Amino acid sequence: MSRVCELTGKKAMVGNNVSHAMNKTRRTFDANLIKKRFYIPSEDKWVTLKVSTSALKTINKIGIEAMLKEAKAKGFYK
């Protein structure tokens, strides 16, 4: 399974490691993902999602159902 947030679509970015001598080598910045179970009261079931920590903060603010509706509209969640 890829390292992509299932609600926001965040994924790894590419950048450089920069040493003190300003030598640059390529590296990836992975998304900060966690696996979390959420209860959806309208469907009366539990769902396990791989979400970024910023998406988790948004879920705490607006709720899981609003976040799922937004993710479905953007095409990130089935």
N, C-alpha and C positions, 0 to 999 in steps of 0.2 A: 504494500500500500504506500502511496506517495505521501510525502510530508507536505500536505496542503490542508488548510483549514476548510472544513466542510460547510461553514456558514459565511465566511467572508472571502474565501478564495485566496487568502494570503499564502505565499509559497516562498521558497528560497530565493534570495537575491545574490548577485555575484559582485565581488569587489576585490580589493587588494589588501594583502598583508603589507604593511610598510614598516621597514626596519628603521633603526636610528640613523643608518647611513642612507636612508631614502631608497633602498632597494625594494622593488615591488614584485610580489608574487600573487597569483590569482588564488582566491578562496571563495567559499560560499558562506552566506549568512543565513542559517536556517531559521524558519519561523518558530516562535516559542509556542509549541503545541502540547496540549495535554488531552488525555482520553477521559471523558466525563460522561456520566449517566444523568439524563434529565427526565423528569416526569412531565408528560403532556396531559393535562387534565381533560381537554376536549376529546382526545382519542382514548383516554384512560389506559395509557401504556407508558413504559419506560423506553427511552431511546439512548443508545450510546453513540456519542459523536466525538470526533477528533477536532477540537477547537483551539484557536489561538487564545492567549490570555487576554488580549484586548477584546476579543469577541465575548469572553466570559464576563468581563466588566460591563459590556453592553447588555448582555443577558440579565445581569443583576439590576441594571437600570431600567430597561424597557420590558423585560420578560421574555421567556423562551418562545412563546407562541408568536409574538410580534417579530422576533428575530427569524424564526423559521419562515414566516410569511414573506419577509423581506428577502431572505436567501432564495426562496423559490422563485420570486419575481426576477431576481438577477441571474437565476440559472445555476446557482452553486449547490442547491439541495434538491433532491428528486421529489 
